[in-house]
Amino acid sequence: MARVLITGGAGFIGSHVAELLLASGYQVRILDNLTPQVHGASQRAPDYLNADAELIVGDVCDANAVERALRGVDKVLHLASSVGVGQSMYDIVSYVQTNEVGTATLLEGLMKHPVSRLVVASSMSIYGEGLCRDPSGALVGPKEREVAELRRGQWELQDSQGNKLTPLPTPESKQPALSSVYALNKYAQERLCLMVGKAYRIPAAALRFFNVYGPNQALSNPYTGVLAIFAARILNGRPPMVFEDGRQRRDFVHVSDVAKACKLALESAVDGETFNVGSGQSRSVASVAEDLAEVMRRPDLKPQITGKYRAGDIRHCFADVEKSRVQLGFAASVDFAEGLAQLADYLAGQIAEDQVEKATEELARRGLVA
């Protein structure tokens, strides 16, 4: 069976993909720098990582480490990335270095060690605001919200005449609207991989992940997925902190479904394409916070609605998954209630350092929260 290299494979999503690929008969090699923000100060391999995966501790920006990791590899899943809209808006050099220079380093390595397949993890963040319909029924890509609007609590999307826009599932055909450094990074990652893949005849695909949740999330990382951030608060007896009015809508997809999408993409013949990886359903952020507190048996911890906004945040975005269904054969199968129950089981044995308020203070100090 083929050997797959997973960059960033010791992390949340990568560990689940490694598990699935190993169970399917693949050999798995992982390149991961075990960054402290995700793995703690000890920088040890996480207990959840399958011991049958070969782990190379190294940085994707290190050409020598990349060259070593690529030897004898048949396919590559590129997950290595600094993740987080808020942090990306002030830790700019680090994000560009890891996400863009790291991807470029990997691609230069692939010129010397070509593979039969390259799949890169992109993000729903590249869409900015999701697709909408205006009062006339026309489909529109909303403009970025104005700071003046946000400061007076005007959260909902409007057209130029002040009419409310209705959010719709967002297809891959929507034009990117890059509203954060992280979004720019992810768009650069996917374009680099598809562009260089085409030039060097390496079949490539990009997967645009929506809000991934499930076991193995880094609970002490205040810039990780929103459900992990909420969980860290609840585990410490504090209410989940929700920005704006909590009615912003997102698409939550279980990590086991995401792992299946990665496997399908690695085994597919599609080339040069981008695919949404989401559930195809939308939920308000406040309702998700309430649902999580309920399954964690802390229904008393109601969401703390801050009425504040963060630079780079968008209002609504959820996935149109038709293209992924038709071309990849992907459809999410984990029901949200079932997925939350699984997450609650995992959380029951976890200890999390709640750094949300510290991270929010840092953003506020830099004028990125108001």
N, C-alpha and C positions, 0 to 999 in steps of 0.2 A: 504493500500500500504506500501511497505517496507520503512524503514528509512535508509538513506545513510549518512555516515559521510564523509565529504570532508576535508582532512587536507590541510591547505593553501587555503581554499575555498574563502577567501575574496580577493584573488588576481585576476589577469587578466583572466587566463583560468578558475579558479575555479568559478568565478562569473557567467560566461556563462554556465558552467555545472549546477550550482545550479538553474539558471533560467530555463533551459531545463528540469531538473528533476522535479522541482516544477510544471511546466506546464503539465507534464506527470502524475501527481498524487502522486509522491513520497513525503515523508517527508525528509527534508534536515537539517542536523546539520553541522556546520562548526567549525573547530578548527583552529585558526589563531592568531599569535602573533602581527599582525599589525605592522610589522617592519618598522621603519622610512624610510629606503632606498626605500621602495615601497610606503608606505602610508603617508609619510611626518612626520614632528616632532610632530604633534598633536596626531598621532596614533589613530585616530578615524576611525570607520567603514566607508568605502567609500559610497558615495551617490548612486553609481550604484548597490550596493548590495541589492538583493530582501529582503524586510522586513519580508517575510514569512519564510526565512531561520533562524534557531536558531543559533546564534553566541556565541561561547565560546571563550573568549579571553584568550589564553594560548599558551605555547610553546610545540612543538612536542617532545622536549627533556625532558619535565617535566612529569615524570611518573604519578603523581597525576592528572594533567590536561588531559593526555591521557586516564587514567582510567575513569575519569568523562565523557569524550567525547564518550567513547565506550559503555556506559550503554544503553541498549535497541536498539543498532544499528544492522542492518541486513547485510549491505554491506559497504565496505570502498573504497574510492578513495583517494589514497595517492599522493597529489600534493605538499605538503610542501617541500620547497627546497630553498637553496641559489642558485641563477642563475647567470652565467657569467663566461666565460672562462678566460678572462683577470684578473678579481679580484681574481679568485680562485688560481692564480699562486703566489699570495703573502699573501692573507688572508687565509692561509691553515688550521689553527686550526679551525677557524670559519666554513669554508666550510665542513670539515670533521665532526665537531660536529653536525651541522644542518642536513646535508644530510645523513651521515652514522649512527651516534649515534642516531639521531632523528628517523631514520627508525628502528633501533634496539629497541628503546624504544617503538615504536608503535607495533612492532612484539611481544615483551614481554607482552604488554597489551592484544594483541589478543590471547595469550595463555590462559589468564583468561577469556576473553570475545570473544570466537570464533564467526566468522561471516560466512555467506554463500558464500561470494565473496570478493576478494581483487584485486584491480587494482592499479598498480603503474605507475607513469609517469617517463619514462626514456627519453633518448635523442639521436638524431642522432650523437651527439658528440662522442659517444662510438665507432663509426666506424673509427674515424680518417679520413684519405683519403678514398673517396668512391671507389667503384669497378671501374676498368679500363680494357681496352683491349690493349695488346701490338701489335706491327706491324705484328706479326705472326698470330694474331687473338686469342691468348690465353687470358683467363681472369686472371687478377692479382690484388692482394691487394697491392697498392703502398707502398713503404717504406716512413717513415717520411722524410720530406725534410731537407737537411743539412743547418746549419746556414751559412756556407760559400757560398752556392748557393743563399740563400736569400739575403745576403749582396751585392751580385753583380747583383741582380735583376733577377735571374733565378727563375721565379715563377712557370712555368709549370712543371708538373710531367714527369719524365723520367725513363726509365729502366736503368740497370747498364751499358749499352752501350751508353747511352745518347740519345736514341730514345724516341720521344714524345709518351706518353700514352694517349689514348682516354677515357674520363670519360663516365661511363655508370650508369644507375639506380642501386642503391645499395639495394640488398635484405637482409633480416634478417639473411641469412646464412653466410654473410661475417664475417670473424673473427674480433673481436674488436681490435682496435689499439689505445690505450689510450694515447693521446698526451697532456692532461691537467689534473690538479687536478679535475676540474669539471667533465670531462669525466670519470675519475676513480670513482668519487663519484656516478655518475649515474649508472655506471655498477654495483657497489657494491649495490646500492639500488635495482636494478632489480633482481640481483642474490639472495640477502637476502630474498626478498619477495617470489620469486619462490621456493627457497630452504626450507624456513621455512613453507611456505604454503603447500608444499608437505609433510613435516614431520608431520604437525598438521592437515592434511586433510582439509585445507582451499583452495578451488579452486582459483588460482591466474593467472593473466596475466600482462604483462608489455607492455606499449605503448611507442614506440620511436618517440617522437615528432620531427618534422623538424622545420623550421622557422615559428613560429606562429605569426600572425599579426591580428589587428582589434581593435575595440573600447575597452576601459578600460585599455589599456596598460599604464604602469607607465612611463610617459614621462620624468620625471626628474631623472630617474635612468640610469646612463651612462653605465650600464652593462646589460641592458635588451635587448630585441630583436632589430635587426638592423633597422627595419622600424621605431620603436619608437625613436631610437637615431637620425635617419635622420629627423624625424618629429620635434623633439625638436630643432634641428639646424635651420630648415626652419622657424619654428614659431618665432624664434629670429632673422630672417633675415640673417642667415649665411648659407653658402653652406654645404651640407652633406660631411662629411669627410670619404673618402674611402681608405682603406689600399691596399697595393700592387699596381697592375695596374687596379683594378676594374673588371677584367674579370673572377674572381673566381665565380663559379656557385653554387647556392643554390636552395632549394625547399621551396617556400612560401605557407603556407596553412592557410586559414582563421579560426579564432577562433571558429566560429559557426560550421564549419566542425569538428574541434577538439572536441568540446563539444558532437557532435553526436557520434564520435568514442568512447568517454568515456562512453556514455550511452550504446552503443552497447556492449562494453566490460563488463560492469556491468551486462548486461542481458544475456550474452553469457554463454555457457557451456564449452568453451575451458579452458584448464587447463595447466599451466606450459609453456605457449607459449609467444613469443615476437612478436610485430606487429609494422610495420612502419605506422606512421600517417603523411602523406604528400599529396601533390597534384599530385605527379608523373610527374611534369614538372620542368624544370630548367631554371633559369634566372641569368644573370650576376648581380653582386651587383651594378655596376655602372649604368646599365640600370634601375634597380629598383629605385635608387636614383633619376634619371631623371624623371621617371614616377610619383614618389611621388611629386616632385616639380611641375610637370605639373598640377596634380589634385588639388594641394594646391594653384594654381594660382601664383606660383613663378618660372616660367620657366627660369628666369634669374639666378637662383641660381644653377649653374652647379656643379656637383660633384667635390670636391677637392681631386684629386688623389695624395696621399701622397708619393707613392713609398717606403713606409716603411712596415715592417712586425711586427706582435705581436707574442710573444712566445705562442704556443698552438694552433694557427690558422691553419686551413687546407685549401687546394686549392679548391677542388670540392667535393660536396656530395649532391645527390638528391635521392629521394625515388623510389624504386620498390614497388608498392603497391598491387601487385597481391595476396599475401598471405592475406592481410587485406580484400581484396575484396571477396575472396573465403571463408575464415573462419569466418570473422566478418560481412560480408555484407557491409563493409565500402567503400565508394568512395566519394572523395571530390566533392562538387557540386557548390561551389562559384567560379565563374570566377574571375581571378586576377584583371581585370579592374573593375569589379563590386565591388570586395572587397576593392580596393583602393578608389573607390568613397565613399563607406560607411565609410572608415577610415577618408577621408577628411571631411565628414560631422561632424564626431565626433570631429575632430581636430579644426574645426572652432570656437568652444566655449571654447577651452582649453588654459591655460597658462602653459608654460613649462620653467623650469630652465635648461638652457643648461650647463651641466657639462662635456661635452665630452672632451674639451681641458684640463680641470683639471685632468680628469681620465687618459687621454693619457700622460700627464706630469708625473703623479704618476707612470704609467707603465714604462716610459722612465727612470725615476730616479732610478728605480730598475733594469734597464738593460733588460726590457721585451719588449721594442720597439726599433727597429734599422732600 
